[in-house]
Amino acid sequence: MHQKTLLQLARKHGTPLVVVDHKVLRNNYAQFRKYLPRVQVYYAVKANSDPAIVQTFYDAGASFDVASVAEFLNVHEKIKHLPAKQRQDFIWDRIIYANPIKAIETLQRLDPYKPLVTYDNHEEVIKIARYAPHSGLVLRLNVPNTGSIVELSSKFGAFPGEAVDLIAFAHNNNLVVEGLSFHVGSQCTNPKNYSQALQLAAGVFSEAKMRGFDLKLLDIGGGFPAHYDDTVPPFRRVAKMINAELDRLFPQPIEILAEPGRFLVASAATAIAQIIGKAVRAGKLCYYINDGVYHTYSGVIFDHTQYRMKSFKKGPTQICSVFGPTCDALDTISLAEQLPDVEMGDLLYSENIGAYSAASSTSFNGFPPAKVVHVNQ
Ligand SMILES: Cc1ncc(COP(=O)(O)O)c(C=O)c1O
């Protein structure tokens, strides 16, 4: 987004501010569809659950990955006006509840909607059979997450060697397993994770078939990397490899879906904050701004992502520290930003801050989350 537009919005709405550009959201969705034409897009709502963002993806024709009752209801809000049959078809065909571990109360809330849910262990099958017997099942596989920024494989996923037994166990509990899912880890810049995961999934598909279970669905998860900088491989290159592997390993007409979060929203948002304090500590220029890691920059902690800070003013730069507004020293956005010597009250901004940022913002220390404005809706 142009600096001039950002400055105008900051003047109009004040700071801290997050600007979400819906043209970028639509463009990212279109890119995903273009480069992975066999894959149905289920937006992973957890990446940014702002209802306006969910609405834009709904209008664009997306499906949804939800992982809590609140996220399910967020999407359900968009379809509640539909006639009952259409609404039920949407839930079945276009929503996946992709959290392999679900509390009993969650299953009880979901069951009337006859959802598609993921699972990865025996205990979960017993719970689902008892508390949400109308669900369809998708078995989540454990796959390599090597080199991905956010590692998920230590928490979720059945090992391929136990997969078909878990499918049989669900079957013996009167549940139907529709297919498999996996997640290669978030911000996956190592495309080999996808090829290995597809290879493992293909092996489970054929073993399942030999044992009489015909799987119809493959969910290739999230992980598609946002272009934070030029070290990230371009999406079209990752997609090309995935397409080739899908055609080689899954030539049959199965349903293929993905759950991208970050790729769709990261580049659509820019955060703008004001310099509220300035000091020199051990010879280093330190800026204190009115947004921080308990707020929009929460991805620094939870998402292991470093957002670059930029200045609207030009001038010779030096390595600076940038801190958030709270009293906690953990509220450190960066100890090494290349910035000019700007004044108190000036503004700094960060691009590519749409994913896992506002989503995990808090009100810690009494500082409310940044205001969010939507443009090009
Ligand atoms: C089950 C599941 N699907 C999809 C996503 C979205 O992943 P990403 O934002 O890397 O695309 C996540 C993220 O944690 C997830 O846990």
The ligand as an SDF file (V2000), in Angstrom:
LIG
                    3D

 16 16  0  0  0  0  0  0  0  0999 V2000
   -4.8110  -27.6810   11.1350 C   0  0  0  0  0  0  0  0  0  0  0  0
   -4.2720  -26.4150   10.5630 C   0  0  0  0  0  0  0  0  0  0  0  0
   -4.6290  -26.0830    9.3000 N   0  0  0  0  0  0  0  0  0  0  0  0
   -4.1970  -24.9280    8.7330 C   0  0  0  0  0  0  0  0  0  0  0  0
   -3.3930  -24.0560    9.4240 C   0  0  0  0  0  0  0  0  0  0  0  0
   -2.9360  -22.8140    8.7290 C   0  0  0  0  0  0  0  0  0  0  0  0
   -1.6100  -22.9140    8.4270 O   0  0  0  0  0  0  0  0  0  0  0  0
   -0.8430  -21.8030    7.6010 P   0  0  0  0  0  0  0  0  0  0  0  0
   -1.1990  -20.4940    8.1790 O   0  0  0  0  0  0  0  0  0  0  0  0
    0.5760  -22.1640    7.7470 O   0  0  0  0  0  0  0  0  0  0  0  0
   -1.2980  -21.9160    6.1730 O   0  0  0  0  0  0  0  0  0  0  0  0
   -2.9430  -24.3850   10.7200 C   0  0  0  0  0  0  0  0  0  0  0  0
   -2.0340  -23.5040   11.4490 C   0  0  0  0  0  0  0  0  0  0  0  0
   -1.6200  -23.7340   12.5440 O   0  0  0  0  0  0  0  0  0  0  0  0
   -3.4160  -25.5900   11.3060 C   0  0  0  0  0  0  0  0  0  0  0  0
   -3.0650  -25.9430   12.5550 O   0  0  0  0  0  0  0  0  0  0  0  0
  1  2  1  0
  2  3  1  0
  2 15  2  0
  3  4  2  0
  4  5  1  0
  5  6  1  0
  5 12  2  0
  6  7  1  0
  7  8  1  0
  8  9  2  0
  8 10  1  0
  8 11  1  0
 12 13  1  0
 12 15  1  0
 13 14  2  0
 15 16  1  0
M  END
$$$$
